[in-house]
Amino acid sequence: MRDSKLILPDPKRRRLITGLGALGASAALTGCDSLSRNDRVQDLLGATDRLTRAAQRLVSSRESLAREFGERDIAPTMRANGSTDPSNDDYKRHAANGFADWRLRIDGLVRQPGDFSIDDLKAMPSRTQITRHDCVEGWSCIAKWTGAVLGEVLDRVRPTSAARYVVFHCADNIYGGPVKYYESIDMVEAYHPQTLLAYGLNDDRLPIANGAPLRLRAERQLGYKMAKYVMRIELVDSFASIQGGNGGYWEDRGYEWWAGI
């Protein structure tokens, strides 16, 4: 683990944030059941999202670090959820040759769009951290992640001043449907030192079930923000023209965009 001084949130602040966000969190725990499709619940989620996000940013430093753990805390297996083996032909072709020809495309509001192989990413400044993954389904799991520091990667493509969000376009079609998973974070979260493009899990290559060849680790966010099977990163100033316009696959279905913990 890279040496760094942990700046842990004040417990009183965490309790305030938890209290303000409890209603939104309990609604999110319903997952993809009928509640997430109910118009009144979606309106309530939207209002709670705005309140939670405002409270989080007001009383908690956006630069504070998520808690990191020791080797003995690592779970025997990092639980895989959501998609565990994308079925589209392009992804299967990459997986069959060990992702040797895979490239991450970064474009949008950048001055130097680029394509990066896994070896390219491994040559960039990296970080290893042992952190806890918290899922809206109610489970948590501690694992060791290694990856390129996202802020360092973005510096290679030189974001423009208009860039407000980083959107992750993924390879997996949710439930075999026509829509591929996508997620987003803002530029502050993108440049947080613990936000990684992870290619390693527990001192080994990232397995397919956990998002190979590359997944997002935004350690201060709930699990649905941690996009797996990342194929392209797009910097934008708005979500309006991207799928449902809410910044993520589950957000388009009623989840909160701000999923800070």
PAZAPA-4460 file (N, C-alpha, C; in steps of 0.05 Angstrom, whole numbers, plus 32768, in hexadecimal, padded with zeros to 4 digits):
% residues 261
    n_x    n_y    n_z   ca_x   ca_y   ca_z    c_x    c_y    c_z   seq   type   mol
   8011   7FE8   8000   8000   8000   8000   8012   8019   8000     1      M     A
   800C   802C   7FEF   801C   8044   7FEF   8018   8053   8009     2      R     A
   802E   805D   8014   802C   806C   802D   801D   8085   8029     3      D     A
   8009   808A   803A   7FFB   80A3   8039   7FED   80A7   8053     4      S     A
   7FE9   80BF   805C   7FDC   80C5   8075   7FBE   80C6   8071     5      K     A
   7FB1   80B4   807F   7F94   80B2   807C   7F87   80C9   808A     6      L     A
   7F74   80D6   807C   7F64   80EC   8087   7F48   80E1   808A     7      I     A
   7F42   80D6   80A1   7F28   80C9   80A5   7F12   80DE   80AC     8      L     A
   7EFB   80DB   80A1   7EE5   80EE   80A7   7EDE   80ED   80C5     9      P     A
   7ED7   8104   80CF   7ECF   8106   80EB   7EB5   80F6   80EF    10      D     A
   7EB4   80E5   8105   7E9D   80D5   8109   7E83   80E4   810B    11      P     A
   7E83   80FC   8117   7E6B   810C   8119   7E61   8115   80FE    12      K     A
   7E74   811B   80ED   7E6D   8123   80D1   7E61   810B   80C3    13      R     A
   7E6D   80F4   80C6   7E64   80DC   80B9   7E47   80D5   80C2    14      R     A
   7E41   80D9   80DC   7E26   80D4   80E6   7E12   80E7   80D9    15      R     A
   7E1A   8100   80D6   7E08   8113   80CA   7E02   810C   80AD    16      L     A
   7E17   8105   809F   7E14   80FE   8083   7E03   80E5   8080    17      I     A
   7E08   80D1   8092   7DF8   80B8   8092   7DDB   80BE   8097    18      T     A
   7DD6   80CF   80AA   7DBA   80D6   80B0   7DAC   80E3   8099    19      G     A
   7DB9   80F6   808D   7DAD   8104   8076   7DA9   80F1   805E    20      L     A
   7DBB   80DE   805B   7DBA   80CC   8044   7DAB   80B3   8048    21      G     A
   7DA1   80AE   8061   7D95   8094   8067   7D7E   808D   8055    22      A     A
   7D6C   80A1   8050   7D55   809B   8040   7D5D   8093   8024    23      L     A
   7D70   80A1   8018   7D7A   809B   7FFD   7D87   8080   7FFD    24      G     A
   7D97   8079   8011   7DA4   805F   8012   7D90   8049   8014    25      A     A
   7D7C   804C   8025   7D68   8036   8028   7D59   8032   800E    26      S     A
   7D53   8047   7FFF   7D46   8044   7FE6   7D58   8036   7FD2    27      A     A
   7D72   803D   7FD2   7D85   8030   7FC0   7D87   8013   7FC5    28      A     A
   7D84   800A   7FDF   7D86   7FEE   7FE5   7D71   7FDD   7FD8    29      L     A
   7D5C   7FE9   7FCD   7D48   7FDA   7FBF   7D52   7FD0   7FA5    30      T     A
   7D6A   7FD9   7F9C   7D76   7FCF   7F84   7D64   7FD4   7F6C    31      G     A
   7D60   7FC0   7F5C   7D51   7FC4   7F43   7D34   7FBA   7F45    32      C     A
   7D29   7FBB   7F5D   7D0D   7FB1   7F60   7CFA   7FC7   7F58    33      D     A
   7CE0   7FC3   7F5D   7CCC   7FD5   7F52   7CCE   7FF1   7F5E    34      S     A
   7CD9   7FF3   7F77   7CDB   800E   7F83   7CEC   8021   7F72    35      L     A
   7D02   8016   7F66   7D14   8027   7F57   7D07   8031   7F3D    36      S     A
   7CF0   8025   7F36   7CE2   802E   7F1E   7CC9   803F   7F24    37      R     A
   7CC4   8043   7F3E   7CAD   8053   7F46   7CB3   8070   7F44    38      N     A
   7CA1   8080   7F37   7CA7   809C   7F32   7CAA   80AC   7F4C    39      D     A
   7C99   80A6   7F5F   7C9B   80B5   7F78   7CB5   80AF   7F87    40      R     A
   7CBE   8096   7F86   7CD7   808E   7F92   7CEE   809C   7F84    41      V     A
   7CED   809D   7F69   7D02   80A9   7F5A   7D04   80C7   7F61    42      Q     A
   7CED   80D4   7F64   7CED   80F1   7F6C   7CFA   80F4   7F87    43      D     A
   7CF3   80E2   7F9A   7CFE   80E3   7FB5   7D1C   80DE   7FB4    44      L     A
   7D24   80CB   7FA4   7D41   80C5   7FA2   7D50   80DD   7F97    45      L     A
   7D44   80EB   7F84   7D51   8103   7F79   7D55   8118   7F8E    46      G     A
   7D40   811D   7F9E   7D42   8132   7FB2   7D56   8129   7FC8    47      A     A
   7D56   8110   7FCF   7D69   8106   7FE4   7D85   8108   7FD9    48      T     A
   7D89   8101   7FBF   7DA3   8103   7FB3   7DAE   811F   7FB6    49      D     A
   7D9E   8133   7FB0   7DA8   814F   7FB1   7DAF   8156   7FCE    50      R     A
   7D9F   814E   7FE1   7DA4   8154   7FFD   7DBD   8146   8007    51      L     A
   7DBF   812C   8001   7DD7   811D   8009   7DF0   8128   7FFE    52      T     A
   7DF0   812E   7FE4   7E07   8138   7FD7   7E10   8153   7FE3    53      R     A
   7DFC   8164   7FE7   7E03   817F   7FF3   7E0E   817C   800F    54      A     A
   7E02   816A   801F   7E0C   8166   803A   7E28   815A   803A    55      A     A
   7E2C   8146   8029   7E47   813A   8028   7E5C   814F   8021    56      Q     A
   7E57   815F   800E   7E6B   8173   8005   7E6E   8189   8019    57      R     A
   7E59   818E   8029   7E5A   81A4   803C   7E6B   819C   8054    58      L     A
   7E68   8184   805E   7E74   817C   8078   7E8B   8169   8075    59      V     A
   7E91   815F   805E   7EA7   814C   805B   7EBA   8155   8044    60      S     A
   7ED3   8154   804A   7EE7   815C   8036   7EE6   814A   801E    61      S     A
   7EE6   8155   8006   7EE6   8145   7FEE   7F01   8138   7FEA    62      R     A
   7F15   8141   7FF9   7F30   8135   7FF6   7F36   8120   800C    63      E     A
   7F25   811C   801F   7F2A   8108   8034   7F2B   80EC   8028    64      S     A
   7F3B   80DB   8035   7F3F   80C0   802A   7F2C   80AC   8036    65      L     A
   7F24   8099   8026   7F15   8082   8030   7F28   8071   8042    66      A     A
   7F1C   8063   8055   7F2C   8053   8067   7F3A   803D   8057    67      R     A
   7F53   8038   805E   7F62   8022   8053   7F68   800D   8069    68      E     A
   7F6A   7FF4   8061   7F6C   7FDE   8074   7F87   7FD0   8071    69      F     A
   7F8B   7FBB   8082   7FA4   7FAB   8081   7FA0   7F91   8071    70      G     A
   7FB7   7F84   806C   7FB6   7F6B   805D   7FA4   7F56   806A    71      E     A
   7FA4   7F55   8085   7F94   7F40   8092   7F76   7F45   808F    72      R     A
   7F6E   7F5D   8086   7F51   7F63   8083   7F46   7F5B   8068    73      D     A
   7F58   7F53   8056   7F4F   7F4D   803B   7F3D   7F33   803B    74      I     A
   7F27   7F35   802E   7F15   7F1E   802C   7F21   7F08   801A    75      A     A
   7F1B   7EEE   8020   7F26   7ED9   8010   7F20   7EDC   7FF2    76      P     A
   7F08   7EE6   7FEC   7EFF   7EEB   7FD0   7EF1   7F05   7FCE    77      T     A
   7EF8   7F15   7FBA   7EE9   7F2E   7FB5   7ECF   7F26   7FA7    78      M     A
   7EB9   7F2B   7FB4   7E9F   7F24   7FA8   7E9B   7F33   7F8E    79      R     A
   7E91   7F25   7F7A   7E8B   7F31   7F60   7E6C   7F35   7F5F    80      A     A
   7E64   7F4B   7F55   7E47   7F50   7F52   7E42   7F5D   7F37    81      N     A
   7E28   7F60   7F31   7E21   7F6B   7F17   7E2A   7F58   7F01    82      G     A
   7E33   7F63   7EEB   7E3E   7F53   7ED5   7E57   7F45   7EDE    83      S     A
   7E5B   7F2C   7ED6   7E73   7F1E   7EDE   7E82   7F12   7EC5    84      T     A
   7E76   7F14   7EAD   7E83   7F0A   7E95   7E74   7F16   7E7D    85      D     A
   7E7B   7F2E   7E74   7E6D   7F3A   7E5E   7E6B   7F28   7E46    86      P     A
   7E54   7F28   7E39   7E4F   7F15   7E24   7E52   7F20   7E08    87      S     A
   7E58   7F3B   7E06   7E5A   7F45   7DEA   7E74   7F3C   7DDD    88      N     A
   7E73   7F39   7DC3   7E88   7F2D   7DB3   7EA3   7F3C   7DB6    89      D     A
   7EA1   7F57   7DB6   7EBA   7F67   7DB7   7EC9   7F61   7DD1    90      D     A
   7EBA   7F60   7DE7   7EC7   7F5B   7E01   7ED3   7F3F   7E02    91      Y     A
   7EC3   7F2B   7DF8   7ECD   7F10   7DF9   7EE6   7F0C   7DE8    92      K     A
   7EE8   7F1B   7DD2   7F00   7F1A   7DC1   7F18   7F24   7DD1    93      R     A
   7F15   7F3A   7DDF   7F2B   7F45   7DEF   7F32   7F32   7E06    94      H     A
   7F1E   7F26   7E13   7F24   7F14   7E29   7F33   7EFB   7E1F    95      A     A
   7F2C   7EF2   7E07   7F38   7ED9   7DFD   7F56   7EDC   7DF8    96      A     A
   7F5F   7EF4   7DF2   7F7C   7EF8   7DEE   7F8A   7F07   7E05    97      N     A
   7F7D   7F05   7E1C   7F89   7F11   7E34   7F8A   7F2F   7E34    98      G     A
   7F78   7F3C   7E24   7F76   7F59   7E22   7F8F   7F66   7E16    99      F     A
   7F9E   7F56   7E07   7FB6   7F60   7DFA   7FB1   7F77   7DE7   100      A     A
   7F9A   7F76   7DD9   7F93   7F8B   7DC5   7F80   7F9F   7DD0   101      D     A
   7F78   7F9D   7DEA   7F65   7FAF   7DF6   7F72   7FCB   7DF9   102      W     A
   7F62   7FDF   7DF5   7F6B   7FFA   7DFA   7F55   800A   7E07   103      R     A
   7F5D   801B   7E1A   7F4B   802D   7E27   7F4B   8047   7E18   104      L     A
   7F34   804F   7E0E   7F31   8069   7E00   7F28   807E   7E13   105      R     A
   7F37   8095   7E13   7F2F   80AC   7E23   7F2B   80C4   7E10   106      I     A
   7F13   80CF   7E11   7F0D   80E5   7DFE   7EF8   80F8   7E0B   107      D     A
   7EEC   8107   7DFB   7ED9   811B   7E05   7EE6   8136   7E08   108      G     A
   7EE2   8143   7E1E   7EEC   815E   7E23   7F09   815C   7E2D   109      L     A
   7F1B   8153   7E1B   7F37   8151   7E20   7F46   815C   7E09   110      V     A
   7F5F   8165   7E0E   7F6F   8171   7DF9   7F7E   815C   7DE9   111      R     A
   7F84   8145   7DF5   7F93   8130   7DE8   7F86   8115   7DEC   112      Q     A
   7F71   810E   7DDD   7F65   80F4   7DDF   7F7A   80DE   7DDB   113      P     A
   7F76   80C8   7DE9   7F8A   80B3   7DE7   7F7E   8097   7DEB   114      G     A
   7F8E   8083   7DE3   7F88   8067   7DE7   7F9F   805A   7DF7   115      D     A
   7F98   804B   7E0C   7FAC   8041   7E1E   7FA8   8023   7E22   116      F     A
   7FBE   8014   7E20   7FBD   7FF7   7E26   7FC0   7FF3   7E44   117      S     A
   7FBC   7FDA   7E4D   7FC1   7FD5   7E69   7FDE   7FDA   7E71   118      I     A
   7FF0   7FD3   7E5F   800D   7FD9   7E64   8012   7FF7   7E67   119      D     A
   8004   8006   7E56   8007   8024   7E58   7FFE   802D   7E73   120      D     A
   7FE7   8023   7E7C   7FDC   802B   7E96   7FEE   8022   7EAD   121      L     A
   7FFA   800A   7EAB   800B   8000   7EC0   8025   8010   7EC1   122      K     A
   802D   801E   7EAC   8045   802E   7EAC   8040   8049   7EB9   123      A     A
   8027   8050   7EBE   8021   806A   7ECA   8021   8068   7EE9   124      M     A
   8022   807E   7EF7   8022   807E   7F14   800A   806D   7F1F   125      P     A
   8010   805B   7F31   7FFC   8049   7F3B   7FF9   804B   7F59   126      S     A
   7FE5   803D   7F63   7FE0   803C   7F80   7FD4   8021   7F87   127      R     A
   7FDC   8016   7F9E   7FD0   7FFE   7FA9   7FC3   8005   7FC3   128      T     A
   7FAA   7FFD   7FC6   7F9B   8004   7FDF   7F88   7FED   7FE7   129      Q     A
   7F85   7FE9   8000   7F73   7FD5   800B   7F5B   7FE4   8016   130      I     A
   7F44   7FE0   8009   7F2D   7FF0   8010   7F14   7FDE   8010   131      T     A
   7EFE   7FE9   801B   7EE5   7FDA   801D   7ED1   7FE3   8008   132      R     A
   7EC7   7FCF   7FFA   7EB2   7FD4   7FE5   7E97   7FD1   7FF3   133      H     A
   7E87   7FE6   7FF2   7E6D   7FE6   7FFF   7E57   7FE6   7FE9   134      D     A
   7E47   7FD1   7FE9   7E32   7FCE   7FD4   7E17   7FD7   7FDF   135      C     A
   7E07   7FE3   7FCE   7DEC   7FEB   7FD6   7DDA   7FD3   7FDD   136      V     A
   7DE3   7FBB   7FD5   7DD4   7FA2   7FDC   7DD8   7F9B   7FF9   137      E     A
   7DEA   7FA9   8007   7DEE   7FA4   8024   7E06   7F95   802C   138      G     A
   7E18   7F8E   801A   7E30   7F7F   8021   7E49   7F90   801C   139      W     A
   7E5E   7F88   802A   7E78   7F96   8027   7E8E   7F81   8024   140      S     A
   7EA4   7F89   8018   7EBB   7F76   8014   7ED4   7F86   8012   141      C     A
   7EE9   7F7E   8020   7F03   7F8B   8020   7F16   7F7D   800D   142      I     A
   7F23   7F8D   7FFC   7F36   7F81   7FE8   7F4C   7F95   7FE3   143      A     A
   7F62   7F8B   7FD6   7F79   7F9B   7FCF   7F77   7FA1   7FB1   144      K     A
   7F78   7FBB   7FAA   7F76   7FC3   7F8E   7F8F   7FD2   7F86   145      W     A
   7F98   7FCC   7F6E   7FAF   7FDA   7F62   7FA7   7FE5   7F47   146      T     A
   7FAE   7FFE   7F42   7FA7   800A   7F28   7FB4   8024   7F24   147      G     A
   7FAF   802F   7F0C   7FBA   8049   7F05   7FA9   805E   7F13   148      A     A
   7FB6   8073   7F1D   7FA8   8089   7F2A   7F99   8098   7F14   149      V     A
   7F7F   809A   7F16   7F6F   80A6   7F01   7F77   80C2   7EFA   150      L     A
   7F7D   80D2   7F0E   7F85   80EE   7F09   7F9E   80EF   7EF8   151      G     A
   7FB1   80DC   7EFC   7FC9   80DC   7EEC   7FC3   80D4   7ECF   152      E     A
   7FB0   80C2   7ECC   7FA8   80BA   7EB0   7F9B   80D1   7EA2   153      V     A
   7F89   80DF   7EB0   7F7B   80F6   7EA4   7F8F   810C   7E9C   154      L     A
   7FA4   810F   7EAB   7FB7   8124   7EA4   7FC4   811F   7E89   155      D     A
   7FC5   8105   7E81   7FD1   80FE   7E67   7FC1   8108   7E50   156      R     A
   7FA6   810B   7E54   7F95   8114   7E3E   7F8D   8131   7E41   157      V     A
   7F95   813D   7E57   7F91   815A   7E5B   7F74   8163   7E59   158      R     A
   7F65   815F   7E6E   7F48   8168   7E6E   7F46   8186   7E69   159      P     A
   7F31   818E   7E5B   7F2C   81AA   7E56   7F1E   81B6   7E6F   160      T     A
   7F1D   81D0   7E71   7F10   81DD   7E87   7EF2   81D8   7E88   161      S     A
   7EE7   81CF   7E72   7ECA   81CA   7E71   7EC2   81AF   7E7C   162      A     A
   7ED6   819D   7E80   7ED0   8182   7E8A   7EC6   8183   7EA7   163      A     A
   7EAF   8177   7EAC   7EA4   8176   7EC7   7EA1   815A   7ED1   164      R     A
   7E9D   8147   7EBF   7E98   812B   7EC7   7EA9   8118   7EB7   165      Y     A
   7EAF   8101   7EC4   7EBE   80EB   7EB6   7EAA   80D4   7EB4   166      V     A
   7EA5   80CC   7E9B   7E91   80B7   7E96   7EA0   809D   7E8D   167      V     A
   7E98   8087   7E99   7EA5   806D   7E94   7E92   805C   7E84   168      F     A
   7E99   8056   7E6B   7E89   8045   7E5A   7E94   8028   7E5B   169      H     A
   7E82   8015   7E60   7E8B   7FFA   7E66   7E83   7FE6   7E51   170      C     A
   7E8D   7FCD   7E54   7E89   7FB9   7E40   7E70   7FA8   7E45   171      A     A
   7E66   7FA8   7E5E   7E51   7F95   7E65   7E35   7FA0   7E5F   172      D     A
   7E25   7F8F   7E52   7E09   7F95   7E4D   7DF9   7F8A   7E65   173      N     A
   7DEC   7F9C   7E74   7DDF   7F93   7E8C   7DC8   7F80   7E86   174      I     A
   7DC8   7F69   7E94   7DB3   7F55   7E91   7DAF   7F4D   7E74   175      Y     A
   7DC4   7F4F   7E64   7DC2   7F46   7E48   7DB3   7F59   7E37   176      G     A
   7DAB   7F71   7E41   7D9C   7F84   7E31   7DAD   7F95   7E1F   177      G     A
   7DA1   7FA8   7E12   7DB0   7FB8   7DFE   7DC1   7FCE   7E0A   178      P     A
   7DBE   7FD4   7E24   7DCB   7FEB   7E30   7DE5   7FE2   7E3E   179      V     A
   7DFB   7FEF   7E37   7E14   7FE9   7E45   7E16   7FFB   7E5E   180      K     A
   7E23   7FEF   7E72   7E26   7FFD   7E8C   7E37   8016   7E88   181      Y     A
   7E30   802B   7E97   7E41   8043   7E98   7E3E   8050   7EB3   182      Y     A
   7E52   805F   7EBB   7E51   806D   7ED4   7E61   8087   7ED1   183      E     A
   7E60   8098   7EE5   7E6F   80B2   7EE4   7E75   80BC   7F00   184      S     A
   7E8A   80CC   7F01   7E92   80DA   7F19   7E99   80F6   7F10   185      I     A
   7E9B   8109   7F24   7EA4   8124   7F1C   7EC2   8126   7F1D   186      D     A
   7ECC   813E   7F15   7EE9   8141   7F13   7EF7   8140   7F2E   187      M     A
   7EE9   8149   7F43   7EF5   8148   7F5E   7EFA   812B   7F65   188      V     A
   7EE6   811A   7F62   7EE9   80FD   7F68   7EFE   80F0   7F56   189      E     A
   7EFE   80F9   7F3D   7F11   80ED   7F29   7F2E   80F2   7F32   190      A     A
   7F33   8109   7F3E   7F4E   8110   7F46   7F54   810A   7F63   191      Y     A
   7F42   80FC   7F70   7F48   80F2   7F8C   7F5E   80DD   7F8B   192      H     A
   7F71   80DE   7F9D   7F88   80CB   7F9C   7F81   80AE   7F9D   193      P     A
   7F6A   80A7   7FA8   7F62   808B   7FAA   7F50   8082   7F93   194      Q     A
   7F4C   8093   7F7F   7F3B   808C   7F68   7F4E   807F   7F53   195      T     A
   7F4A   8066   7F4E   7F5B   8056   7F3D   7F4D   804A   7F25   196      L     A
   7F5C   8045   7F10   7F55   8033   7EFA   7F63   8019   7F01   197      L     A
   7F54   8007   7F0E   7F61   7FEF   7F1A   7F64   7FD9   7F05   198      A     A
   7F7C   7FCD   7F04   7F82   7FB6   7EF3   7F8C   7F9F   7F04   199      Y     A
   7F8E   7FA3   7F1E   7F98   7F8D   7F30   7F86   7F8A   7F48   200      G     A
   7F83   7F71   7F50   7F72   7F6A   7F68   7F81   7F56   7F79   201      L     A
   7F86   7F5C   7F92   7F93   7F4A   7FA5   7FAD   7F3F   7F9A   202      N     A
   7FBE   7F50   7F8F   7FD9   7F49   7F85   7FD8   7F37   7F6D   203      D     A
   7FC3   7F38   7F5E   7FC1   7F28   7F45   7FB2   7F39   7F31   204      D     A
   7FB1   7F2F   7F18   7FA2   7F3D   7F03   7F84   7F3E   7F0B   205      R     A
   7F78   7F54   7F03   7F5B   7F57   7F08   7F4C   7F41   7EF9   206      L     A
   7F3C   7F31   7F07   7F2C   7F1C   7EFA   7F15   7F27   7EE9   207      P     A
   7F0D   7F17   7ED6   7EF6   7F20   7EC6   7EDD   7F25   7ED7   208      I     A
   7ED8   7F14   7EEA   7EC0   7F17   7EFB   7EC0   7F32   7F0A   209      A     A
   7ED7   7F3D   7F0F   7EDA   7F56   7F1E   7EDF   7F6E   7F0C   210      N     A
   7EDE   7F6A   7EF1   7EDF   7F81   7EE0   7EF6   7F83   7ECC   211      G     A
   7F06   7F6E   7EC8   7F1D   7F6F   7EB6   7F15   7F79   7E9A   212      A     A
   7F27   7F87   7E8E   7F42   7F8D   7E96   7F45   7FA5   7EA8   213      P     A
   7F30   7FB5   7EAB   7F33   7FCF   7EB9   7F18   7FD6   7EC6   214      L     A
   7F19   7FE0   7EDF   7F01   7FE9   7EEC   7F08   8002   7EFD   215      R     A
   7EF3   8011   7F03   7EF7   8029   7F13   7EF6   8021   7F31   216      L     A
   7F07   802D   7F40   7F05   802C   7F5D   7F04   8049   7F67   217      R     A
   7EEC   8051   7F70   7EE8   806B   7F7C   7EE0   8066   7F99   218      A     A
   7EF3   8065   7FAB   7EF0   8058   7FC5   7EDD   8066   7FD7   219      E     A
   7ED5   807E   7FD2   7EC3   808C   7FE3   7EA6   808B   7FD9   220      R     A
   7EA1   8079   7FC6   7E87   8076   7FB9   7E7C   805A   7FBE   221      Q     A
   7E62   8057   7FBC   7E56   803C   7FBD   7E5D   802C   7FA4   222      L     A
   7E59   8012   7FA7   7E62   7FFF   7F92   7E58   8003   7F76   223      G     A
   7E40   800D   7F73   7E35   800F   7F58   7E44   8024   7F47   224      Y     A
   7E53   8036   7F55   7E63   804A   7F47   7E7D   803E   7F3B   225      K     A
   7E84   8026   7F45   7E9E   801A   7F3D   7E9C   800B   7F23   226      M     A
   7E9B   8019   7F0D   7E96   800E   7EF3   7EAB   7FF8   7EED   227      A     A
   7EA1   7FE1   7EE3   7EB3   7FCB   7EDA   7EB4   7FCB   7EBB   228      K     A
   7EC8   7FBC   7EB1   7ECB   7FB7   7E94   7ECD   7FD2   7E85   229      Y     A
   7EDC   7FE5   7E90   7EDD   7FFF   7E84   7EEB   7FFE   7E69   230      V     A
   7EDE   8009   7E54   7EE8   8009   7E39   7EEF   8025   7E2F   231      M     A
   7EE1   8038   7E39   7EE5   8054   7E30   7EDF   8067   7E47   232      R     A
   7EEE   807C   7E48   7EE9   8092   7E5B   7EE4   80AB   7E4C   233      I     A
   7ECE   80B8   7E52   7EC6   80D1   7E44   7EC3   80E8   7E58   234      E     A
   7ED0   80FE   7E53   7ECD   8115   7E63   7EB7   8127   7E57   235      L     A
   7EA4   8130   7E68   7E8D   813F   7E5E   7E87   8156   7E71   236      V     A
   7E76   8167   7E67   7E6C   817D   7E79   7E4F   8179   7E81   237      D     A
   7E43   8163   7E77   7E27   815D   7E7D   7E21   8140   7E76   238      S     A
   7E0D   8134   7E83   7E04   8119   7E7D   7DED   8119   7E69   239      F     A
   7DE3   8130   7E61   7DCA   8132   7E53   7DC8   811F   7E3B   240      A     A
   7DDE   811B   7E2C   7DDD   810B   7E14   7DE6   80EF   7E18   241      S     A
   7DEB   80E6   7E31   7DF5   80CB   7E36   7DDF   80BA   7E42   242      I     A
   7DD6   80A7   7E33   7DC1   8094   7E3C   7DAA   80A4   7E49   243      Q     A
   7DA3   809D   7E62   7D8C   80AA   7E6E   7D91   80C6   7E79   244      G     A
   7DAA   80CF   7E78   7DB0   80EB   7E7F   7DB4   80EF   7E9D   245      G     A
   7DB7   80DA   7EAD   7DBA   80DD   7ECA   7DD6   80D5   7ED4   246      N     A
   7DE8   80CE   7EC2   7E03   80C9   7ECA   7E0B   80AD   7ED0   247      G     A
   7DF9   809A   7ECD   7DFF   807E   7ED3   7DE8   806B   7ECC   248      G     A
   7DEF   8052   7EC8   7DDA   803E   7EC2   7DC5   803D   7ED7   249      Y     A
   7DCD   803A   7EF1   7DBA   8038   7F06   7DAD   8053   7F0D   250      W     A
   7DBC   8068   7F09   7DB1   8083   7F0D   7D9A   8088   7EFA   251      E     A
   7D9B   807D   7EE1   7D85   807F   7ECE   7D6D   8070   7ED8   252      D     A
   7D71   805F   7EEC   7D5B   804F   7EF6   7D54   8056   7F13   253      R     A
   7D5C   806E   7F1C   7D53   8078   7F36   7D68   807A   7F4C   254      G     A
   7D80   806F   7F48   7D95   8071   7F5C   7DA0   808D   7F5E   255      Y     A
   7DAC   8094   7F74   7DB9   80AE   7F78   7DD3   80AF   7F67   256      E     A
   7DD8   80C6   7F5B   7DF2   80CA   7F4D   7E08   80CD   7F62   257      W     A
   7E03   80DC   7F77   7E17   80E0   7F8C   7E15   80C8   7F9F   258      W     A
   7E29   80B7   7F9F   7E28   809E   7FB0   7E3F   809E   7FC4   259      A     A
   7E46   80B6   7FCE   7E5C   80B8   7FE1   7E56   80AB   7FFC   260      G     A
   7E6A   809F   8008   7E67   8092   8022   7E7D   809C   8035   261      I     A
***
